[in-house]
Each structure stands twice: as C-alpha cells, then as structure tokens.
Amino acid sequence: MIVYETKVVLPSRIFKEAQNKEHLKKLVLQYMQRYPDYAVKAVKNGFAICERR
C-alpha cells in the first residue's frame, strides 16, 4: 500500500473553540472525519499533517 503525507488546512474556529490540548485533539479528529482515508499524525501551524492511504 502506498502512503502519502499530506496537509489539511484546519478551520480557525477549531483553535478558537479549543479550551486545552485534549479538547483541540478532539475537535481536530471530529473535523477529520470528513476525510476517511486520512490519519492525523500531528497538528502544526494550522494544518493537520496526515498520512493518506
């Protein structure tokens, strides 16, 4: 299986709503359900760094 690293722009509302790191993680994972083939590896500079399968 070929795996690609890709970046997904996260909406700024996620960062505004997040009360702490755990809440941010939850919000990012909820948002990323729109991308079923993407696995989040990190969040950096407003992007979700993902592996796409």
ABEGO torsion letter per residue (X at the ends): XBBBBBBBBBBAAAAAABABAAAAAAAAAAAAAABAABBBABBBGGBBBBBBX
